[in-house]
Amino acid sequence: MIDLGDFLDLCKERTNTVTDSNLARKIDITRSSIALYRKGASFPSDATMVVLAKRAKLNPDECLLLLNVWRTEGVARETYMGLLERLYPRSGFL
């Protein structure tokens, strides 16, 4: 499964962005927010994830499910993962 750092790299690639700073500007967040995401110290808000998905021309619904997989544990994580697998069986994120 793709992790958040790899997802951010994919978004940079899909938006023709070279740096995290430029990606942050494109989605109207701080560079330090992206650094926290990469360290696993924080996760994007739902709203930020939708903006990021739309800028990268990804399915926002799929990306929100992926976000919930990352930020939950246990049974809830398994449930979100199951939803992602059932609703998006060809997902490149799995």
N, C-alpha and C positions, 0 to 999 in steps of 0.2 A: 504494500500500500504506500502511496505517496505521502511524504511528511510535509509539514507546513513550509519548511525551507525550500523543498523541491517545488512545491506549489507556487511559491513566490517567484522562483526562477522561471517557471513556466509562464507565469503572468508577465514577467519582464520580457521574455522572448516574444510572447504573443502581442505585446504592446510596443515592440521595437524599442525597448528601454534597456540601457546598459547598466545603470547603477540603481541601488536601492533608494537613493535620494531622489532620483528622477521618478521612480515608481511612486514613492510617497507623495510627491507633488501632484502626480497625475490623479491620485485618488484622495487628495486633500487630507493627508495625515502627516505626522512628523516622521523623519528618518529614524528617530529613536524608537518610535512605535514598531517599525519594521525590525529594528535590531532586537527588541524584546520578543517579537514573534519568532525570530530566528533562534534565539536562546531558549525558547520554550517557557519564558517567564510570563508571557501574556498571549492572548489570542485576539484576532480581529473581532470587532463587534459584528452582529448580524448585518447591520447596515453597511459597514465597511466591506464585508465579504461580498455583499450584493454589488456594490460599486466596483469592486475589484473584478468580480466575475464578468460584469457587463463590459468593462473596459477591455478585458482580455477575450471578449467574445466567447465566454463559457456559459453554460447553463447555470443561472443563479440558484435554482432549486437544488440541483445536484451539489453545488458548492456549499450551500447551507447544510445539507446533510453531512457532507465531508467535514465541515467545521465542527458539527456536533459529535462526530466520531472522535475527532482530536481532543475535544475539551471535556469529554465525559469518560467515565470508567465503568467497569462491571457490566451489569445487566443492561443499563441504558446504552452503553457503548455498543454492546452486541446488537441491541435493537436498532440503533441508527445504522450500524453496518449492514444488518439484514435488509433494512429499507433501501439503502443505497444499492445493494446487490440486486434486489427485486425490481426496483424502479428503473435502474440504469445498469442493466447486466453487461453492457459493452463499455462501461465507464473506464476511462484511461487512468482513473485514480486508484483502482483496486489492486 
